[in-house]
Amino acid sequence: MKTTIILITFLFLCSCEKDYEQISEEEFRSLTVQDTISKNQNMIILKVGDSLADEYSRILVKSENYYLFNANCEVKNDSTILSYSPAFIIDSEGEFRKNGIWVYCEFYTEGNFPFHANCIRFSPDSIPRNWNGKLPTKEGIYLLKNGYLKMISNEQSEDKFKEKKINGFYFLPNKGRLFDKIDLKGLN
């Protein structure tokens, strides 16, 4: 039993993927620089790929070291990278709304102790009946309560979304995506 728990813990820790990895100068040289996004005295932010025509480019930050970011990341400004969670699929093309997205969520627990998981059942683009209010544009997570959208977090991250565990209609403004912010000053 103890070996099973250790094995499960090890597999979980190994499967958690970081948003970026430190690479060597040799690995950097094997990439093709497609564009310079930002440059200051401390770092350069580049768009890189396997070739100039590579449509699956990634972000690379060169400071004292080289950091290659996953494809789910994009540059917000010269000090912040956004790491997006998977998009809520709301149509056959998998597009997400430009101005935000409604999501109905049910929180539940699956399994028995000690092997239980907190889960969320999502119904993306489920618009509440009779909704005719103004949609927010400020970053955050909004919960529909008594006919009004109430901001429950000013961070639009997956961790903050899972924190409250309240069944109901949620609205995610802007691109309708959850994301983490990575401060480039804190790269390690």
C-alpha positions, 0 to 999 in steps of 0.5 A, spaced: 500 500 500 505 504 501 509 503 495 502 504 491 502 511 494 509 513 493 508 511 486 502 515 484 505 521 488 512 520 483 508 519 477 503 525 479 510 530 480 513 527 474 507 529 470 506 536 472 509 540 466 512 547 467 511 552 463 518 553 461 525 550 461 532 552 461 536 550 455 543 550 453 546 555 448 547 549 443 540 548 444 538 555 442 543 555 436 539 549 433 533 554 433 531 559 428 529 566 431 523 568 427 522 575 430 525 580 436 519 581 441 522 585 446 529 587 448 532 591 454 539 591 457 537 585 462 533 580 457 531 579 450 524 576 448 524 572 441 519 568 437 523 562 435 521 555 431 525 550 428 525 554 421 522 561 419 516 558 416 515 554 423 507 556 425 508 552 431 513 558 434 515 559 441 517 564 446 524 564 448 527 569 453 535 570 453 537 573 460 543 570 463 540 563 461 536 561 455 528 559 457 524 556 452 516 557 453 511 552 452 506 553 446 501 555 450 504 561 452 504 568 450 508 575 451 503 580 455 509 585 456 516 586 457 516 583 464 510 578 464 508 572 460 501 569 460 501 561 460 494 559 458 490 553 460 486 549 455 481 553 452 473 551 453 471 548 446 464 551 444 463 550 437 466 545 432 472 549 430 474 550 438 474 557 438 473 561 444 469 568 444 473 574 443 469 578 449 469 572 454 465 566 455 459 563 460 461 557 463 456 553 467 460 549 473 458 543 477 463 541 483 464 534 485 468 529 488 470 522 485 473 516 488 474 514 496 479 516 501 485 516 500 484 516 492 479 521 491 479 527 486 475 534 486 472 534 479 469 540 475 463 538 470 464 544 465 458 546 460 461 552 456 457 557 453 451 555 457 448 562 457 443 563 463 436 565 462 433 572 461 441 575 462 441 582 459 446 585 463 452 588 462 458 584 461 465 585 465 471 587 461 476 587 467 480 581 468 477 576 473 472 571 475 465 572 475 459 568 478 452 570 477 448 571 483 441 573 484 441 576 477 448 580 477 455 578 476 460 578 482 467 578 481 470 572 486 477 573 484 481 579 480 486 573 478 483 569 472 487 563 473 485 556 474 487 555 481 483 561 483 477 558 479 477 552 483 478 555 490 471 557 491 467 550 489 460 554 488 456 551 482 453 556 478 454 560 472 461 563 471 463 569 466 470 569 464 472 576 460 476 578 454 478 571 451 474 567 456 481 563 458 484 562 464 491 563 465 497 564 470 502 570 469 509 568 469 514 574 472 520 574 468 524 577 473 523 570 477 525 565 472 529 560 475 
